[in-house]
Amino acid sequence: MTDNRLLFTVKREVIKLKDISAYKIASELSNIVWSLVIKWPFLPQKTIGSQWVRSVDSIAANIAEGEGRYFKKDKIKFFYQARGSVYESFHWTDKARERDLINNKNYEHIISRLKRLPKEINSLISGASKNLKR
């Protein structure tokens, strides 16, 4: 027999996660980066590509993990990690452009999305700080 309370809680959390702007931006961005890197030759894929994909994927993953935490310090720690991954992703995006692995149009599109994320993540940190007791 299925525990309907657990099922409801899980569904509610998933819906809530998809409503978070920072999560949506980061998830979309990780798919964009993946679609670019998957087409690269072996050496760029294994050096810059794997680091770039990992750092961009980490943004949404840390936001999701933070949302799953119920204690203020835990939640905020994951949001800080997500923000750190944003800055790492800036680095790898610049490297990909410097080495002619992406064109200017893709570069500008990715950078514009990355620039939105620190403010979005800071809002999550601020909200957790204000709304959670401990």
RAMOZI-V786076 format. One record per residue. N is the residue number from 0. RES is the residue in three letters. SS is DSSP state (A for helix, B for strand, O for the rest). PSI is psi in whole degrees, 0 to 359 (none if undefined). OMEGA is omega in degrees with one decimal (NA if undefined). Layout:
# RAMOZI-V786076
N_RES_SS_PSI_OMEGA + N_RES_SS_PSI_OMEGA
This chain:
# RAMOZI-V786076
0_MET_O_137_-177.4 + 1_THR_O_138_175.1 + 2_ASP_O_106_-176.5 + 3_ASN_A_332_177.9 + 4_ARG_A_317_179.4 + 5_LEU_A_315_179.7 + 6_LEU_A_316_179.0 + 7_PHE_A_316_-179.3 + 8_THR_A_315_-180.0 + 9_VAL_A_314_179.5 + 10_LYS_A_319_-179.4 + 11_ARG_A_319_-180.0 + 12_GLU_A_320_179.5 + 13_VAL_A_316_178.5 + 14_ILE_A_317_179.8 + 15_LYS_A_317_-179.0 + 16_LEU_A_317_-179.5 + 17_LYS_A_348_176.5 + 18_ASP_O_354_-178.7 + 19_ILE_O_119_-175.3 + 20_SER_A_314_-179.1 + 21_ALA_A_320_178.8 + 22_TYR_A_316_-179.6 + 23_LYS_A_314_179.2 + 24_ILE_A_313_-177.7 + 25_ALA_A_321_179.0 + 26_SER_A_316_178.0 + 27_GLU_A_317_-179.6 + 28_LEU_A_319_-179.9 + 29_SER_A_325_176.7 + 30_ASN_A_323_177.7 + 31_ILE_A_311_-179.1 + 32_VAL_A_316_178.9 + 33_TRP_A_314_-176.9 + 34_SER_A_333_175.8 + 35_LEU_A_310_-173.6 + 36_VAL_A_325_-176.7 + 37_ILE_O_339_-178.5 + 38_LYS_O_353_-176.7 + 39_TRP_O_160_171.9 + 40_PRO_O_169_-173.2 + 41_PHE_A_306_-174.6 + 42_LEU_A_308_177.7 + 43_PRO_A_325_179.5 + 44_GLN_A_316_-175.4 + 45_LYS_A_337_-179.1 + 46_THR_A_280_-178.7 + 47_ILE_A_315_-174.3 + 48_GLY_A_312_-177.7 + 49_SER_A_323_178.5 + 50_GLN_A_319_-178.8 + 51_TRP_A_313_178.4 + 52_VAL_A_316_-179.6 + 53_ARG_A_315_-177.2 + 54_SER_A_320_179.7 + 55_VAL_A_318_177.2 + 56_ASP_A_326_-177.6 + 57_SER_A_333_-179.4 + 58_ILE_A_302_-179.0 + 59_ALA_A_322_-179.0 + 60_ALA_A_318_179.5 + 61_ASN_A_326_174.5 + 62_ILE_A_315_179.0 + 63_ALA_A_315_-179.1 + 64_GLU_A_321_177.3 + 65_GLY_A_319_178.9 + 66_GLU_A_334_179.4 + 67_GLY_O_355_179.8 + 68_ARG_O_147_-176.0 + 69_TYR_O_351_178.0 + 70_PHE_O_137_-173.4 + 71_LYS_A_309_-176.5 + 72_LYS_A_320_177.8 + 73_ASP_A_310_-177.5 + 74_LYS_A_311_-177.2 + 75_ILE_A_323_179.3 + 76_LYS_A_316_179.8 + 77_PHE_A_326_176.3 + 78_PHE_A_322_175.4 + 79_TYR_A_319_178.7 + 80_GLN_A_321_177.3 + 81_ALA_A_317_179.8 + 82_ARG_A_321_175.9 + 83_GLY_A_321_178.2 + 84_SER_A_330_175.6 + 85_VAL_A_312_-178.0 + 86_TYR_A_324_174.3 + 87_GLU_A_321_179.6 + 88_SER_A_325_172.9 + 89_PHE_A_314_-179.4 + 90_HIS_A_309_-177.2 + 91_TRP_A_328_176.0 + 92_THR_A_316_177.0 + 93_ASP_A_318_179.1 + 94_LYS_A_317_179.8 + 95_ALA_A_320_179.0 + 96_ARG_A_315_-179.3 + 97_GLU_A_328_-177.8 + 98_ARG_O_17_176.2 + 99_ASP_O_37_177.3 + 100_LEU_O_340_175.0 + 101_ILE_O_153_179.1 + 102_ASN_O_172_-178.0 + 103_ASN_A_322_-179.8 + 104_LYS_A_312_177.9 + 105_ASN_A_318_179.2 + 106_TYR_A_309_-178.1 + 107_GLU_A_320_179.3 + 108_HIS_A_313_-178.3 + 109_ILE_A_314_-179.8 + 110_ILE_A_320_-179.7 + 111_SER_A_323_177.4 + 112_ARG_A_317_179.3 + 113_LEU_A_321_-178.8 + 114_LYS_A_334_179.1 + 115_ARG_A_334_-169.6 + 116_LEU_A_319_-179.9 + 117_PRO_A_316_178.9 + 118_LYS_A_317_179.1 + 119_GLU_A_316_-179.0 + 120_ILE_A_322_176.0 + 121_ASN_A_326_176.4 + 122_SER_A_322_176.8 + 123_LEU_A_318_179.1 + 124_ILE_A_313_179.9 + 125_SER_A_316_178.8 + 126_GLY_A_317_178.5 + 127_ALA_A_320_179.9 + 128_SER_A_319_-177.0 + 129_LYS_A_324_-168.6 + 130_ASN_A_346_-179.7 + 131_LEU_O_139_-177.9 + 132_LYS_O_318_-178.0 + 133_ARG_O_none_NA
